[in-house]
Amino acid sequence: MRKSVVIVEDDLKLQRHLLEILATASDVKCVGAFSSGEEAVEKIPSQNPDVVLMDVKLPGMSGIQCVAHLKKLNPKLQIIMVTVYNDSERIFMALKAGADGYLLKSDAPNQLLDAVRDVKTGGSPISSHIARKVVEHFHLSTLDQQANESLSPREEQVLALLASGFIYKEIADQLGIGVATVRTYVINICKKMHVRNRLEAVAKRRTDAP
């Protein structure tokens, strides 16, 4: 059975290019092409395609916002981002919104067709460059977690007091230690948390807090 695909792409030249790629496959058919997220949200639910190829940057509603809307309407809808953007922020925003895959427009045509087939069988097609970004993010998250876990109980106390707005002398008085010792603790905390100063340490602690 042929897999039905809808394209959401505002650049008409790129839209035609995607149509041409899909037309080369006997097991894939394009059933619609839209130039805006608003139009996609309005018409895609009634078409009920197997796969949606979604651009990130669209006029008005962004592709990422469109993904979130479509997934609310149909959580089983398979959506693959096809974009020029390879920065970590957009990648993880798209995946968080519900995207099932993330390809670059520079990828080879056969990768796009393979992705359409793969996503329908439970896969999550991602460009090798994007996969590298995901792996690097995972490694950094692991390092951050290990760094925070390695703080000693006293360092945790010092960091908590810093986060509460206490200055070095007030921390020293509360813990019954010297100001120089507090400074040493802060230096060690910054090293373990891979930050440059106490302000970054406090900001990171607040970001990492559940």
N, C-alpha and C positions, 0 to 999 in steps of 0.2 A: 504493500500500500504506500502511495506517495505521501511524503511528509509535507504538510502545508505550512508555509512561512509568510510572515508579514514583515515588511521593512518600515522602520521609522527613521527617516533621514531627511534633513531639510535641504541639503546640497543635491540638487537634481542630477548633476553630473555623477556624483558618487552613488546616488540612488539607482541610476541607470546601470552603473558598473556592477552593483550588487545584483541587479536583475539579470544581467548577462551571465554572471557567474552561476546563479541558481538555475538558469535555463540550460546549462550544460549538463545537468544531472537528471537522469531519467527517473530517479526516486524522490525528487524534490520538486515542488511547485510553489510559486509565489501567488498568494491569493489577495494581496493588498500592499499598497505602499503609501505611507502618510508623511507629511512634511512638518507636523507639529505634534507635541505631546497631547495637547487638548483633543485633537482629532483622533489620535490613537486611543485615548481613554474612552472616547465616545463610541468608536466603531469596532475596536478589536474584540470586546466581549461577545458581541453578536456573531462575529466571524469564527470565534473559537479556534484559532490556528494552533498547530502543534508547537511552533517556535516563533519567537519575535526577535528580530535583529534590531537592536536599539542604539542610536547614536547618543552620546553623552550631552553634547551642547546643542540645544534646540531653542528656537525663538519662544519666548514665554516660558511655559513649563519645561524644566530641564529633563533630560533623559532619565536621570536618577529619580526625580520626583515622579515621572511617568511610571517607572518600574514599581515604585512603592504603591501607587494607585492601582495598577493592574494586578499586582500580587494580592492586594486586599480583596479585589473582585474575584480573582481566581488564583489561589495559591499554587495550583498545579501547572499553571502556564509557565512554559520554559522560555526564559529571556536571556539572550546573549548580548552583551555590550559590544559594539563594533565602533571603535573610536581611534582618534589620533593621540588621545591623552594617556600617558603612562605614568603619571605621578601617583604616589602612594595614597594621597588624600582622596582622589577621585576613585581609585581602585577600591578602597575599603568602604567608601560611602556607597558605591554601587552594589558591592557584595552585601553590605549591611541592609540595603534597601530590598534585596531579594534577588539580585541578578544571579543567574545560574552559570554564567561563563563570562569571560572578558577577553576579547580579541582586539588586535590592532589592525587598522586599515592597511598597514604595510605588509601584513601577513599574506602568504601565498593563497591564491584562490582555493586550492584543494584543502587548505586548513579550514576555511570557512565551511565548505561542504562537509568535511569530516566532523566539524563542531556541531552542525545541525543534526547529523546522524548520532553523534555521541551523546548529546544532551538528552535525546529522546530515550536513550537506554540507561539513563541514570548517571551519566558522566557530567563532569564540570569542566568543559574545555577552556583552557587558559593559555594564552601565548607564552612561549618559553621566557620571554623577557618579563612578562607580568608574574609568572610563577617565581622567578628569581626575586622579585620585589616582595612577594608574599613570604618566601623563605627567609629573606633578610629581616622582615618585620617580626617574624616568629622568633628568630634568633635574638634580636634586640629585646623583645618582650621577655624572653627567658633570662637573658643577662640581667635585665632590670629586676626581675623577680628574685633572682639569686642574690643580687646586690642588696635589695631591701631585707631579705631574709638573713643576711649575714651581719646585720647591725646587732651589736650587743645590747642587753637590757638597758645599760646606762646610756648608750648612744640613742636608743629609742626614747628614753626619758628626755634627753637633751633636745632631740628633734621635736618631740611633742611640745615642749616648753617654747621652743623657737616658733613653732606654728601657732602658739597661743599669744604670741606677741611680746614675750619676755626678752629683755636684753641680757647680755652676757653676765653682768654683775648680779642681776636678779636670779638668773639660773644658778649661779655659783652659790648665792645665799640659800636658795631653796634646797640645793643638793648637798650643801656643806662642803664644797670644794672651792679651789681657787679659780680666779678668772682665767689664768693661763691654762688650767686644766680644761676648762670649758672650750677654749679656743682649740686645744688639741683634739677634743672630741669632735668639734665641728669640722676640722680639717679631715679627720678620718671618715666622718659621715659623707662628706663631699666626694672623697675618693671612692668609697664603696658604692655610692649612688651614681657615680659617673656624671657629676654636675660641677659647675665652676665655683659656686658660692652658696652661702646659706639660704639666700632668697630662692635660688633654683631648687635647692633641697626641699624647702618648705612647699614650693609650688608643686613639685613632683609628688610629694607625700599626699597632698590634697587631691591631685589627679588620680593617683593610684588607690586612694581610699574607696572602699565599697560604698 
